[in-house]
Amino acid sequence: MTFLNGMTLLLIYQLVGEIGVHMLQWPVPGPVLGMVLLFLTLLLRKGIPASIDSSSHVLLNHLSLLFVPAGVGMMVYLERLKQEWLPIVAALFLGTLITLSVSALVMQATTRLFSSRVPEDG
């Protein structure tokens, strides 16, 4: 019963996220907003309820099954992927390069910001 309660809570947060995005017309997926709301709720509670803990562990144990639809999609569109492999590879490469660069710059900026706030001993 704990698993069912946890799954129900997770789906309710997803539904609230979907409704919120639809009503506010935000350009983000509903599950992302639901996940942010769940995160904020867990922060306020200062803990994870047992029902959500058990259901999330079950979902994480079967996470590989969630990649099956993507694999099927790859097989369905294999011919198109063969035709347009160069732009796909270029987008993946450039996207990864940009992400790494921005992450490094953000890390440098936050390191400088926090190191300047630390009082020096002396």
Backbone hydrogen bonds, N-H to C=O, Kabsch-Sander energy under -0.5 kcal/mol:
donor,donor_aa,acceptor,acceptor_aa,energy
5,N,1,M,-2.3
6,G,2,T,-2.3
7,M,3,F,-2.7
8,T,4,L,-2.2
9,L,5,N,-2.2
10,L,6,G,-2.5
11,L,7,M,-2.6
12,I,8,T,-2.2
13,Y,9,L,-2.3
14,Q,10,L,-1.9
15,L,11,L,-2.5
16,V,12,I,-2.8
17,G,13,Y,-2.2
18,E,14,Q,-2.5
19,I,15,L,-2.8
20,G,16,V,-2.7
21,V,17,G,-2.5
22,H,18,E,-2.2
23,M,19,I,-2.9
24,L,20,G,-2.7
25,Q,21,V,-1.3
26,W,21,V,-1.1
28,V,26,W,-0.7
32,V,29,P,-0.6
33,L,29,P,-1.5
34,G,30,G,-2.5
35,M,31,P,-2.3
36,V,32,V,-2.1
37,L,33,L,-2.5
38,L,34,G,-2.4
39,F,35,M,-2.4
40,L,36,V,-2.5
41,T,37,L,-2.3
42,L,38,L,-2.5
43,L,39,F,-2.2
44,L,40,L,-2.3
45,R,41,T,-2.3
46,K,42,L,-1.2
47,G,42,L,-1.4
53,D,49,P,-2.3
54,S,50,A,-2.5
55,S,51,S,-2.1
56,S,52,I,-2.4
57,H,53,D,-1.8
58,V,54,S,-1.9
59,L,55,S,-2.2
60,L,56,S,-2.5
61,N,57,H,-2.2
62,H,58,V,-1.2
63,L,60,L,-1.2
65,L,62,H,-1.2
66,L,63,L,-1.4
67,F,64,S,-1.3
68,V,65,L,-1.2
71,G,67,F,-2.0
72,V,68,V,-2.5
73,G,69,P,-2.4
74,M,70,A,-1.9
75,M,71,G,-1.7
76,V,72,V,-2.4
77,Y,73,G,-2.2
78,L,75,M,-1.0
81,L,77,Y,-2.4
82,K,78,L,-2.2
83,Q,79,E,-1.8
84,E,80,R,-2.1
85,W,82,K,-0.7
88,I,84,E,-1.4
89,V,85,W,-2.8
90,A,86,L,-2.6
91,A,87,P,-2.5
92,L,88,I,-2.4
93,F,89,V,-2.7
94,L,90,A,-3.0
95,G,91,A,-2.5
96,T,92,L,-2.2
97,L,93,F,-2.5
98,I,94,L,-2.8
99,T,95,G,-2.3
100,L,96,T,-2.6
101,S,97,L,-2.2
102,V,98,I,-2.8
103,S,99,T,-2.4
104,A,100,L,-2.2
105,L,101,S,-2.4
106,V,102,V,-2.6
107,M,103,S,-2.3
108,Q,104,A,-2.4
109,A,105,L,-2.4
110,T,106,V,-2.6
111,T,107,M,-2.3
112,R,108,Q,-2.4
113,L,109,A,-2.4
114,F,110,T,-2.7
115,S,111,T,-2.3
116,S,112,R,-1.6
117,R,113,L,-0.6
118,V,114,F,-0.7
